[in-house]
Amino acid sequence: MLSFLQYCGKKIKSLLLKITGTNHVLGHRLWAKDFPQFSEVIHTQYLIVGGGISGLAACRFFNLNNENDYLLLEMENHLGGNSSNGQNSFSKFPLGAHYLPLPNKENTEIIEFLKECGICLGVEDNGEPILDEYQMTFPQQERLFYKNSWQNDIVPQRGISTETQQELTRFFKLMDEFRLKKDSQGKYWFAIPVHDSSREDEVLQFEKIIFKDWLKENNYHSEELLWLLDYSCRDDFGLGIDYVSAWAGIHYFAGRKNNWCTRYKDQVFTWPEGNARLAKHFSKYTDGKCRSGNLVFDVKINDKVEVLSFDNTQKKTKKIIADKVLLASPQFVNERIFNHKKASSFNYVPWLLTTITLKNEFGGDEELAWDNVIYGSSGLGYIFDQHQNLNQIMGEKVITHYKSFSTGDCRKARKKLYAMNESELKSLVLDDLKKAHPLIDDFILEMQFHKIGHAMIAPVPNQIFGEETKNAKESIEGKIFFAHSDLSGISIFEEAFYQGIRTAEKMI
């Protein structure tokens, strides 16, 4: 027994630390473009560059509209973009986006997709959708570590002042009003997708100012409310209230109408692997029509569009000749392909995702919620990846900690993240988690750090409706088209989905 315990002690002290991330090494070759001459020519009617949700949604749209001569190229060795996942011996886990809120009833294309996926199982006589409850959050959905104890919900409640409670009430009442507000044309002020939102001057003024300044102007000062709003913005946009526009901050609360399903309106769809589950549903539209490990580095228009792509597996360059091309790639990639600085105003926030395998005893008497948030933390808390596990006996526990780098200099933060080693990353994450779990070191078996340098676009002032974004959306000679969530200014599944299908429709 003594030798066995000594063996276990050694195993714990030498816990596994592992770093993964997007293939930025291959991506950075766009700067040098040191690729061989092309040795193969491929012809297709439609070429899609980028296998994130926008590109996948475009493939689905082509297929459903009997346009089957298309090809998808993706730089990574898998599809999904930010909707990707990993897996260890105990659980799948997300490497990016990890849930989908219930859509608005106006989002009929997404609702059809959810039916196709078997997530929406039908409609009741009263019009209520029938949803697969096993693909939704179970109780307990979320909790907050606040004033040295856990409370249900992430809105601070226990021990707050009367003034703070009044501010919270006033703020959420105003958001309810914004949620329903429409302009003279019948358009929502704040809609999903953002393209469908009102363009009236009164609404666009919100995009010209910083959210924190708008809050100050409207006499919102309480520490708890400002923390909640900052957390919410960092969670959805990467940057907090000091940086995002008031339009984006309000849209976070007012864009979702809660009008499709009354029974489950506070729940979300989620899976152990996160939104990689949604990305997988597109696979039937990419079978035999996708080539991963391909980096597009040059696009030119002659009679048709000629695209050069480096196949990182075969180590050779191929020329693809297409009638039309859809670049479902972010603008910082497009600017390298076309050798211009078109994306200079696009701010991409770096993120760090840390998946931690823990002994089963972690948590003790405290039930882990799906989403576990720590008040005042620089991180965004962690999700319990096995939240939907129905087994009565479970092995080790797996959680994923999220951290965005909310800063005025995303480029500097990105360089710093890439330079950090395993030890530095471990300290960064555990210093955050120890505020709620001071003894977490005793339970850790493995930590995997996943670095995403350009994780998501940040909706800073003038990003969503500004001139540079407007220009970046314009097609070139009716042959080269653009679709990516960064053109919406908000990096959520719905925006990427609509970017893909609406741009594919224009191409047809």
N, C-alpha and C positions, 0 to 999 in steps of 0.2 A: 504493500500500500504506500509506503514512504517513497519508494522509487517511482511509483506511478504519479504521485502528487508532485514530485520534483520534475518529472517529465512534463506534466501539465503546466507547471510554472514557467518552464523554459518556453513552451509553445506560446503562452500568453505574452511573454516579454518580447518575443520575436514575431509580433503580429505582422500580417502581410499588408504592405502599403503599395498601391499600384496607381499609376497615372495613365489615363487615356485622354482622348480628345479628338476633335475633328482633324482631318488630314491637311493641316495648314502648311506642312512642308511641301506637299505637292502643289497646293494652291499658290504658294509664294513663288513658284516657278513662272507664274504669269508675269512677274516683274522682268525676268530675264528672257523668257520665251526661247530657251535653248533646246528646242525640240528638233528631231530629225525631219527630213523631207517626207512628204506623204508617200505611202507605198500601196495604198488601197483606196478605191473610190466606191462610195455607197450612194445610192439614189433613194430618195423618199419624198413624199408629197409634203408632209409636215414633220419638222424636227422640233422636239422639245428639249431644251437645255436646262437641267435642274430637276432632280427627283424628290423635291420637297412636296408639301401638300398642294401648292399651286400647280406644279408640273403634273402631279398625279391626277388632280381634278381635271386638268385639260385632257389627259389621256382618256379618262372616263367619258368626258363630254364628246370627244371625237368618236369613240366606240359606240356610244348610245345614239349617235347621229349618223351611223353607217359610214363613217370616214375611217377606214381601217389601214390606210397607208401612212403610218406615222412611226417615229422612232424616238425613244427617250434616252438621253445621255446623262449620266450622273458621275460626279467626281469621286464620291465616297464609294466604298464597296458594298453599300446597302442603300435602300431607298428610305424616304421619310423625312430627311432633313432634321429639324428640331423635334420631330415626332419619331424618335428612335429609342432603342432600349438595349439593355444588357441583361445578363442572367448569370446567377451563380448556383451553387448546389441547393439553395433553399428557396429562391424566389427569382422571378423576373423583376426588373426595376427600370424606371424611366431614365433616359439620358437627355431629357428635354421636357417638353410640355407633357403634363400628366393628367389632364382632365378636360372635359367639354361641358360647359353649362348647358342647361336646356335651351334650345333655340327659341327665338321669337316666332309667333305663328306666321309672321310675314316671311320668314326664311323657308319658303316651301321647298326649295332645291335641297337644302340641308335635311329637312324632314324626310324627303324622298330617299335621300342617301341613308338616313338612319333606319328607314324601313327595309331598304335593300340589305343593310348589315345585320338585320335581326335584332336591332336595339329597340326600335318601335315595332311592336307586334300587331298593331291594328288600331282601330278607333271604336270606342264605345258608342252606343246609340245617342248619348248626349254630346258627342263630339270630342270627349276627352280621349287623348291617346292612351293606348295600352303599352306600357313600357316594361322592359325586362329589368326587374328590380335587382337581379344579381349583377347587373352592370352599372349600378348606381352606388353611391356612398351609403353605407350602413350607419346606424347609430354606433358610436359617437362620431359625428362628422368632423367637428373641429373643437379645439380648446385653446385657451390662452393661459400662459404662466404669468401671473400678474400679482404683485405684492406677496411673493413667496408661496403661492399656491395656485393650483390649476382651477380654472373656471370654464364652464361650457360657453361656446361661442367665442369669437375673437374680438367682439366689441367690449371694451373694459366695462365692468359692471360693479363688482364688489368694492365698496368703500370709496366710490367717487363722490365728488362734491355735488351739491344741488346745481351750482352754476354749470358744471360739466355736463350733468344730465340734461339740463335745459338746452345747452348747445348741441348735444347729440340729437335731441328730439327735433330742434329747429333745423339742423342740417338735413336729417333724413326726410323731414317733411318737404323741404325745398327740392331734394332729389326726386321725390315722388312726383312733384309738380313738373320738373324738367322731363321726367320719364314720359309723360303724356303730352307734352307741349308740341304743337304743330304750327307750321307757318301758313301763310295765306294760300299756298299751293297744296296744302294738305300733307306736306312732308314733315316727318318727325324732326325736331331740332337735333336730336342725337339718335342716330340709327345704326343698325348693323345690317349690311356692311356700311362703312362710313360714307361711301360714295352716295348712298341714298339719303344722307342727312341734308337738312336745309342749308342753303347758301345765302340766306338773307344776312344783311350787314349786321343786324343785332346779334345774330348767332356767331358770325365769323369774328366778332370782336373778342370772344372768349379765347380764340386761338392766338391772339396777339400778345397775351399776357401770361405771366407765370402763375401757376396754380396757387402758390403760397401767397403771392401778392393779392390775388382775388379773395382768398380766405381772410386776409387781414382787412381788406376793404369792406368785407361783409361781417366784420366783428366776430370772427371765429378765432379764439385764442387758447382754448384749454389744451393742456399738454396731452391729455388722453385722446382727444379728437384729432389733433395734429399728428400724433403718432399713428393712429389708425389710418389716416388718409395717406401718410407717407409710406406706411407699410403696404397699403393697397396698391399705390402707384408703383412702388418698387417690384411688387409681386407680378403685376401685369405688364409694366412698361420697362422695368430695369432701373429707371431713374425715379427719384422721389419728388416731393412737392416743390423742392427748391429749383427744379429743372424743367418739369413737364408743363405743358400749357394748361390753362384753366379749362379749355375745351376738352382735353384728354382726361383731366381729373374728374370732371363732371360726367363725361361719357362712361367712365368706369361704373358709375352707379345708375346712370339714366339710359344707357344704350340697351340694356336688357330689360324687356318689357314684362317679363313674368306672365305672359298672356297665352301661352300654348297649353300648359298643363297646370291646373290649380293644385292638384293632389301632391305633386312632387316639386313645387316651384323653388324650394330652397335647396334641393339636392342637385348633384352634378353626376354626369357619367364619368366613370373612372375605372382603371384596370391596373393590375400590378405593373405591367410594362408601360403604363401611361398611354399617350396618344399613338404609340407605335401600333396599338390594336387597330386604330382607325386607318393608319397608313397601310396595314396589311390587307384591309378590305379592298384596296385598290389593285391588288396584285393580279386579279384576273384580267385587268385591262392593260397590264404591262408584260404578261407572259409572252416571251418570244419577241418582244418589242422594246427591250431595255438593254442597255450596255452600261454597266457600272465600271468604276475605275477609269473613267474617261474625262479628261480635262480639256474643255474647249478653249482655244487660245486665240483664234482669229476668225472673224466673220466679214465677208465681203459680198456686195451685190454686183453681179454681172447680169446675164439674162435671168438667172436664178440666183439663189443665195448659196454661196460656197463657204463651208465651215471646215476649219481644221481642228482636229481633236487628237490629243495624245492618249493612247491606250496604255495605261500604266501597268497592265498585266502583261500584254504582249510587247511592251516597250517600242511601240511604233506609232507613227502618225497616220491618221486616216482623213481623207477628204469626204465630207458628206455634202451632196448637192441636193437642195430642197427647194420646193416651190415657195414655201413660207417657213419662217423660223419663229418659235416662241422662246424667248429668253426668260425662263422662270428662275432666274438666278438673281442674287442681290446686287444692288447698284455698285458696291465696292468691287465686285467681280466684273461687272459689265464695263466699268471705266477702264479696267486693265485690258479687256478684250478689244475695246475700241480705241485705246490709247488716248483717253481724254479724262478730264477732271469733272465729269458730270455729277459725281456723287459727293462733292466736297461738303455739302451741307447735311448729309445723312450721318446721324450719330448712332453707332452700333455699340450696345452695352455688352461687356464681357461678363460671363457667368461661370460659377464653379458649382458643380453638382458632386456631392460626396455620398456614396452609398456605403453604409456601415453595417457589417454583420455582427450581431451581438448575441451573447448567451441568452438562452430562453428566459432566464430569470430577470432580465432587464425590465424595468418598469415596476416590478414588485406588485404591490397592491393597486397601483395606479393603472387604469385601463388606458392603453394608447389609443388616441383618436386617429382618424385618417390624416388630419392636418393638425400639427402641433406647433404652436407659435409662441415665441418668447418675447414678452413686452420689453421694449427698449433695445432689442438686439439689432446688431448690424446685419445679421442674416435674416432669412425669411422662414426660419423654423424647419421642420422636417415632416415628411409624410411616412406613414407606416405602410410599406409596400404590400404586406400580407393582410391588409385591412379586410379584404373580402374572403379570406380563407375560411372555409366552413369546417375544416378538420378540428376535431376536439383535441387531438394531440398534435402539437406543432413543434418543429425543431427549433433551430436558431431563428432569431428575429432579424429582419432586414429593414432598415430605414434609409431614406434619401434626404440629405440636407441640401437646401438651396441657398445660394448667395449670389446676389447681383452686386456689381460694383458701381454704386450710385455716386457719380462724380461729374464735375464739369469738364474733365479731360479723359474721355474714354480711351483714347489712343495710349496715353500714359498708363492707365490702369490695365490695358490689355498687355502691354509689354511687361509690366510687373507680374501679372498673372502667369504669363508664359515662362518667366524666369524663376518662379517659385519651385522649390524642390519638395520632396515628400514630407520632410520634417517641418518645413515652414507651413505647408498646407495643413498638416495635422494640427499644429498649434492654432492656426487660424480658425479651424472648424471647432476644435474641442474647447477653446476659450469661449466660444459662443454657446455651445451646448451645456457647458458646466454651470451656466447661470441657473439652469433648471435641473440638471443632472450632475451634481458635483462628483459623484463616484462613477461616472460613465467609463472611465479608464479600466475599471475592474471587469467590465463586461465585453470589451471590444475584442473581436477575433480578426477582423479584416476591414480595411478601408480602401475604397477605390475612388480616386479623384478624377473627375471628368471636366476638362477645361474646354470652354467654348469661347473663342476670342471675339467673334462677331455674332453673339447669340440672338439679338433682336434689335429692331429699330426703336429709337426712343422718340416719342412725340413731343419734342421741344416746340416752343412757339414757332409758328409758320411752317412746321414740317408737313402737316396733313394737307393743308389747302394752299401752300405756298407755290411760287412760280417754279422753283427748281423741281419740286415733285411733279407739278403739272407737265413740265417739259420732259421729265424722265418717262412719263407714261405714253408719250406720243410715239406712234409707230414710224418706221422709216420706209418710205416709198410703198407702203401697203404690203411689205414683204417681211419685215422684221418687227416683231411685237414683243411687248414686255409685260410680265405678270409676276408679282412677288408681294408678300405682305408688307414689305418696306415701302411700297407705293401707296399703301393705305395709311401708313404712319403708325399702325397698331399691329403688333405681332401676335395675333390670335388665330386659331384654327379657321374660324368663320371667314376672316379677311383673306387668308391664303386660298381657301376653297373658292370664294367668289372671284378672286383675281384670276384663278385658273379657268373657271367655266365661262366667265364673261369675255375673257380675251380669246379663248378658243372659238366662241361664237362669232366674234368679229372676224377671225381668220377665215371661217367657213363662209 
